[in-house]
Amino acid sequence: MKLTELLAATIEELKGRETELKREMFNLRFQQAVGGSLENPMRIRNVKREIARIKTVVQQRKAEG
C-alpha cells in the first residue's frame, strides 16, 4: 500500500491489513527456515516496512485524538 492509501484508510482497516501482513511474515519466515530459499527474499524486508508504516500511521492517529 502507498502512504496515501494508508492515510485514507480507517484504523480498523489498517489493523486488518497489519494482521494479514503479520501472517504473511510468519509464512515467509517459516518457508525460509524449512526450505532455506524463497521465491523473493526481498519480500520479507518489504513486509516489515509496510507493517512499520501501518503502525506509524495508527500511532499518529491515536496521538491526534
C-alpha positions as CSV (number, residue, x, y, z in Angstrom):
1,M,0.0,0.0,0.0
2,K,1.1,3.5,-0.7
3,L,1.3,6.1,2.0
4,T,-1.7,7.9,0.5
5,E,-3.8,4.7,0.8
6,L,-2.7,4.2,4.4
7,L,-3.7,7.8,5.3
8,A,-7.1,7.3,3.7
9,A,-7.8,4.0,5.4
10,T,-9.6,3.8,8.8
11,I,-7.9,2.4,11.9
12,E,-9.9,-0.8,11.6
13,E,-8.8,-1.3,8.0
14,L,-5.2,-0.7,9.0
15,K,-5.3,-3.2,11.8
16,G,-6.8,-5.8,9.5
17,R,-4.1,-5.2,6.9
18,E,-1.4,-5.4,9.7
19,T,-2.8,-8.8,10.8
20,E,-2.6,-10.0,7.2
21,L,0.9,-8.9,6.8
22,K,2.0,-10.5,10.1
23,R,0.5,-13.8,8.9
24,E,2.4,-13.4,5.6
25,M,5.6,-12.6,7.6
26,F,5.2,-15.8,9.6
27,N,4.7,-17.8,6.5
28,L,7.7,-16.3,4.8
29,R,10.0,-16.9,7.8
30,F,8.7,-20.5,8.1
31,Q,9.4,-21.1,4.4
32,Q,12.9,-19.7,4.8
33,A,13.6,-21.8,7.9
34,V,12.3,-25.0,6.5
35,G,13.2,-24.8,2.8
36,G,16.1,-22.3,3.0
37,S,15.1,-20.5,-0.1
38,L,12.3,-18.1,-1.1
39,E,11.0,-17.0,-4.4
40,N,11.5,-13.4,-3.5
41,P,13.7,-12.9,-0.4
42,M,13.2,-9.1,-0.6
43,R,9.5,-9.7,0.3
44,I,10.4,-10.1,4.0
45,R,12.0,-6.7,4.0
46,N,9.1,-5.1,2.2
47,V,6.5,-6.7,4.5
48,K,8.5,-5.5,7.6
49,R,8.5,-1.9,6.2
50,E,4.8,-2.0,5.4
51,I,4.0,-3.2,8.9
52,A,6.1,-0.3,10.3
53,R,4.3,2.2,8.1
54,I,0.9,1.0,9.3
55,K,2.0,1.1,13.0
56,T,3.3,4.6,12.5
57,V,0.0,5.9,10.9
58,V,-2.1,4.2,13.7
59,Q,0.1,5.8,16.4
60,Q,-0.2,9.2,14.7
61,R,-4.0,8.9,14.6
62,K,-4.1,8.0,18.3
63,A,-1.9,10.9,19.2
64,E,-4.2,13.3,17.3
65,G,-7.2,12.2,19.3
